[in-house]
Amino acid sequence: MTATDTVRPLTAAELAAVRADFPLLGRTVRGGRPLVYLDSAATSQKPNVVLEAEVDFYEQRNAAVHRGAHQVAEEATAAFEDARSAVASFVGAADDEIVWTPGATAAINLVAYALGNATAGRGGADAERFRLAPGDEIVVTEAEHHANLVPWQELCARTGAVLRWFGVDDDGRLDLSDVGSVITERTRVVAFGHVSNVTGAVAPVETLVAAAREVGAYTVLDACQSVPHLPVDLHALGVDFAAFSAHKMLGPTGVGALYGRRELLEALPPVTTGGSMVEVVTMTETTYMPPPQRFEAGTQMVAQAVGMGVAAQWLDELGMGRVAAHEREIAAELLKITEIPGIRVIGPSDDRDRIGVVSFVVDGVHAHDVSQVLDDRGIAVRVGHHCAQPLHRRFGVAATARASASVYTGVEDVVAFREALAGVRAFFGAE
């Protein structure tokens, strides 16, 4: 039994009210067909309150934050910092442990480049703990999104560290049978996704954090696919850093957040430098502000941050336990595609420890062709390698189609999807 088993999922009336709050879901496509949106793992739709919050900021509070002494600037700064507080509370963090970034990719790169700066001698004595030496090891997994793989490859190339990884089993879950031989005394960083954007499988965070702590390694969590769908408490999880994006959690594009334990952010050297993150600047040297401002150089994406804060509040008010319970029901409905002849799911075939993300292949039909047939029926799914080429290579496929749910996804959406999918092979004469 999971925590969401004891939480009441959304009723039909509640789901209808939720859906009515998302304007785009009411549109039609492809000659008047009702839109069935099953691409939320790529980007989620936005409720009215988020859209209104951005417009309200630009209409009533648009000013540079942390700079002006006039009333509009004060209101802009208050809105900006209130949003930080809302996001911090939503993920179980302190306000000064949340750094605004342009997205999760930028957040992970911030950590990787900061570690590189520390290795290059920047940051002084406080940053010594982060230095990497040739032969040190960075551990990832075969299931990672490229955003949590390529930055570590680059850091290894810059520092002489060695990249190691955990594989996945035939069910798409991490294979930790050799955890003691992969995470060793040379391990300095363990970076992994909380939930796979391909298989939907939830990683055993507790096991990986414990193994990393035992050898003094830092943990970096890609929480993009967990924060929008599951209750997440970063303090309780015990990770050192985490990254997530607004646009996957009903918020705007162009903004995300880096979580870092306060003591680590205080010791981490900056990456991007310039205005807004400095204390004293002379012609020969500069001192930097404490975090989070140390990592927020230049003019920030203020309206988008405000929208992200409102999205966090919207989800919080609904209750993430109920969101997770609803989406678990939708995941079970999505997985019924295994009953269709010629369909193979890449990842777990049951709804245990997973979210409503289901990637699949259709025998004899290319994934792009599958997507085209579904699109002609008004059904939006993702197609490709989903920025996870190594994982697709592990399963011997170049691309998959992916159906992914959010809190606004209904059973009727999935039924329409399954009915359309059942006719794909016949359409191409592949039966």
Summary of the structure (lengths in Angstrom):
residues: 431
radius of gyration: 22.2
end to end distance: 38.9
largest distance: 73.2
contacts: 1527
relative contact order: 0.16
helix: 44%
strand: 18%
